[in-house]
Amino acid sequence: MGRKKTGLDEKLLSAADELFYAKGYTNTGISELVARAGTNKPGLYSYFQSKDEIARRYLSRRNQAMNDRIVAFGKESRSVVDFFRRWMADARDHARGAFGQYNGCAVANFALQTEIGQEEMQSFIRETGRRWQSQLVAYLRSEIRAGKFPAQPGAAVTARRMLLCNEGAILMWKITGNLQYFDDAVQMFEAALKSQ
């Protein structure tokens, strides 16, 4: 028997997106989640088996949104450095509050908030990270084939360096509140490319 299309699943996912991102996974309770969505626990469990299932959908959506933004930056870019500059400028704009509350990378935050013993969730987070990296590698490869980005040091190495600089800048900004880390990340990435 199928469920009626009530939109409750979307309300629950929107509530999870707001709460998990603002407060974190461990600090968000089921009661708060259902109250924000305007339902109750039976309503939640009619769409999702558990809080973890909602969390996996939340992470998948956040990951897809980031991938879409990255591809959009690439379409506007003239070079791999220009691409990374646009990506870091976007992160910097988010960090300074240009688009509302910004708590950094949702996937990294989730990884830091999830206890080591939660192996199923840790495994999902790692898989999400691998998908993110592989999608970035695939995108970079297509740009290399099109002659837009240099072939060396290769798409996989470039993607790892981009992700390291990006996540490092976000983490250091969160620790210090200093936006300069976004500019430093661009300089580090450029220096890494020149060293090839």
N, C-alpha and C positions, 0 to 999 in steps of 0.2 A: 504494500500500500504506500503510495507516494505522499509526501508532505504537501500541504497547501503552500502556495507562494504568498507568504505574508510579509516578506522583507525582514523578518526577525533575524535571520542569519546575518544579513548585512548590517543590521543595527548592532548585533553582538560583535561583529568584526570591527565596526567603526569604534565601538566602545573599547574593545581590546586594543585597537591601534592607539587611541588617545591615552589610555591608562598605562599600557605596557611601556609606551614611549616616554611618558611623563614621569611615571613612578617606578617603573621596572616591573619585571615579571614576578619576582618574589614578593614585592610590596603591594601587589594587586590581588585582592581576594575575589573569589567567585561572587560573594554577596555584592561587592562594589561593582563588579562587572555587570551583573544582571540588573542592578538598580540603574546604572548609567544607560543601559539598553532599554529600560522600561519593561522588563519582564521579570521572571522568577527562575529559580533553578530548574524546575521541570521544562520551562521554555528553552533554556540553554541546552539541556540534555536531549531535547528532541532534535537538535541540529548537530551538536558536538558531543563526543563521548567523554571529553575531559578538558580541563584547562590547557593541558599540553597540546591537544588537537587545535584549539584556538590559537595557541602560541605558534604552532607550525604554520598555520595559514597566515598569521600576522607577519612572520618572518619572510614567508614566500612573497607576500605582497610588497613588503618594504624592499626586498631584494630586487623584485621586478621593476619597481619604480626607480631604484638607483640605476639599474641596467639601462632603462629607457632614457634617463637623463644623460648617462655616459655616452650612449649612441648619439643622442642629439648634439652633445658637445663635439663629438667626432665629425659629424656632418658639417659643422660650422668651421672646423679647424683646417689650417693649411699645413700643419706639421705635427709631429708627435709632441713637441714641446708646447706648441700652441694648444693642442688638445689637453695636455696636463695643466697648463695655466688656466684654461677655462674651468676645468674640473675643480682646481684648488680655489679659484675665485668664487665659484658657486659655494663651496664648503665654507669659505671665509664669510661670504654674505649671510649664509645661514647662521654661522657662529655669532656674528654681530647682531643677529636678531632681525634681519631684513624680511624674513618670512614667518615670523612668529617664534615660538619656542623651538630651540634646537638642542638636542642632547647628544649629538654625535651619531655615529653609525649604529643603527638599530641592531644589526647582527653582532657587532663587536660588543655592544652593551649587553646583549643577551648572553653572549659567551662568558662575559665577566661575572654576570649575575647567577649563572647556573652552576650549581655545585658539581664537583667532580663525580660524585656517586650517581648523578642522574645520567647514566650512560646513554639511555635512549635519546634524551634531549641533546646531550653533547654530540652524539653521532649525527643527529639532524643538523645541528649548527655547523659541524665540520663539513657535512655534505653541501649545505647552503653556501659556505665559503668556497668550496671547490667549484660549485656551479658558477658562482660569481666570477671566480678567476678564469674558468674555462670559457665563459661567455666573453670576458674581456680579451682573452687570447684569440678567440675566433674573430672578434671584431678587428683586433690589431692585424691579424693575418690577412683579412680581406683588404684592409687599408694598405698593407705592404704589397699585396698582389696588384693593387690598383696604382702603385707607384707613389702613393701619398706619404707613406712613412718609410723610413730606412729599413733595409732588411736585417741589418745588424744592430743590436745584439740579438735579435730574434724576438718574436712575439711573446714567448713564455717568460723570458728574462725581463723584458720591458714591462709586462703585466705585473710580475712580482715586485719590481722596483716601484712601479706606480702605487700599488696597493700598500707597500711598506711605507712609502713617503706619505700617502694619504692618511692611513690609519695612525701613523706616528704623529702627524701634525694635529689630527683631531684629539688624540689622547693627551698630548702635551698642552694643547689649548684648554682641554677640560681640567687638567691639573693646575695650570697656572693662570688661565684667563687671558693669556697673551696671544693676540691674533698674528703676531710676527711669525709664529710657527708655520702658518700656511705659506708665507713668502719663502721661508727657509726651505720648506719641502720642495718648492719649485726649483730653487737654486741647487739643492742636493740632487734632484732628478736630472737637471741639465748637466751637472758635473759628472754624474754617473754615465750619461750618454757620451760625453766628450772623452771619457777615459777609455772608450772602446777602441 
